[in-house]
Amino acid sequence: MMKLLNYKKGFQSYLKLEKSLSSNSIEAYERDLFKFLQFLELRSLNPSPSEVETSHVQDFLAWLYDIKVGARSQARILSGIKAFFNYLLMEELVDLNPTSFVEGPKLGMKIPEVLSIEEIDTIIKTIDLSSKEGERNRAILETLYGCGLRVSELINLKISNLLFEEGFIRVTGKGNKERIVPIGASAIKFIQYYFEHRRNHQIIKIEADDIVFLNNRGTGLTRVMIFTIIKKLCEKANITKVVSPHTFRHSFATHLVDGGADLRAIQEMLGHKSITTTEIYTHLDRQYLREAITQFHPRVK
């Protein structure tokens, strides 16, 4: 067994108690650590914490590059490894952090993929509403796009947090922070259809009794299942863009910005801690910017 695995539980506790990270974030850090351990194993290395050298981490990054891991993913993985060795340093299990002087790849601002309103309509129209999962899948896409939810927020959405009469849903986001998000008539309609024609007729496991979207076994859906649903629908709709659940969230925000919505309001709806994160959705096209300057700048008139 890898010697570094002996410190996994302590690292989990550190992330949960010291860093107050959510279970999703902790799982992400664990996956990053596993990749590093996988690399060491492939090199027939089994070092103790104090035997890990800077060169090991640098070689690991080179390996990630060789197997076509993107720069953004490399940077995130390196962040996870740094956190692990910071924990070991704090526990005085190492004297030096071998990642201290390792630089990650340079990152530019990445603008996520966005779907046009027409493309979203095309994807939704490919759903076969007569199938067993049809109305559920329609309700899922209407909610993702109509409310701008993260995939984790969607799969954990509770019936008790559907405030349809007021036109809102209560969402639990990152760091277990709650926020109130407006929900439109279309999403409400298809969630109600799904309840009436499918969910209300299922045998539901006790632990999933308050969960909105369920699988055929009466339990909550997984993140992977949402990705799979979207992938199949996009293939059916002949959409060639790389589309994920987050694409619908991004499209939700982009279409609001394009329609003139206030950035602060969008920030609240998305649950962004900083307005800087929301500003990525202001990638208006050059022609629009040119028209704005031509119309309003005093030196151009």
Secondary structure as UniProt FT lines:
FT   HELIX           3..7
FT   HELIX           8..13
FT   HELIX           14..18
FT   HELIX           23..42
FT   TURN            43..44
FT   HELIX           49..51
FT   HELIX           54..66
FT   TURN            67..68
FT   HELIX           71..90
FT   TURN            91..92
FT   TURN            98..101
FT   HELIX           117..125
FT   TURN            129..130
FT   TURN            132..133
FT   HELIX           134..147
FT   HELIX           151..155
FT   HELIX           159..161
FT   STRAND          162..163
FT   TURN            164..167
FT   STRAND          168..172
FT   HELIX           174..176
FT   STRAND          178..182
FT   HELIX           185..197
FT   HELIX           199..201
FT   HELIX           206..208
FT   TURN            209..210
FT   TURN            216..217
FT   HELIX           223..236
FT   TURN            237..238
FT   HELIX           245..258
FT   TURN            259..260
FT   HELIX           263..270
FT   HELIX           275..278
FT   HELIX           279..282
FT   HELIX           286..296
FT   TURN            298..300
//
